[in-house]
């Protein structure tokens, strides 16, 4: 495992922890301390926002590379993986299937290699 692989796994692990904590911390609190209104709605979309924050920079890097055309960007694997990650996560309503689908697409295309 290379240093870059370690960073990727650390990011995935961090995302899992953040998503788990933000979605479940209020289950241990008394009902009167549960969030309501805007905070409750924000916590509902936090996992998808975290996915966007992780995938957009990687996809933009492939897109903004010097001399990158449409074919090169889609063959790179990062943009298709990002699109699949976000679509599956949005359809499933939870980030974990999206992460799995995005990694599968990235590995199938051979991105980052």
C-alpha positions, 0 to 999 in steps of 0.5 A: 500500500502506497502513501496515496492509498493510505490517504484515500483509505484515511479519507474514506474512514474519516467520512464513515466516522463523520457520517455515523456520528452526525447521523446517530449522535442525537439518538443517545440524547434526551428527546428535548435536546434533539435538533429541530427545524433547520439543523435537522434538515441540514443533518439529513443532507450532511452525508451527501454534502460530504460526498460532494466535498470529497469527489468534486476536487478529484473530478475537477483535477481531471477536468482542468488538467492541461490538454484534457479533452472529453475523452481523456477526462472520461477515460481517467476514471475520476469524473465517471466515478464521481458521477456514479458515486453521487447518483447512487448515493442520492438514489439510495439516500445513504452514502455507503452504496454510493461510495462502493459504486464509485470505487467499483467504477474507478477500479473498473476504468483503471483510474489513478493508475 
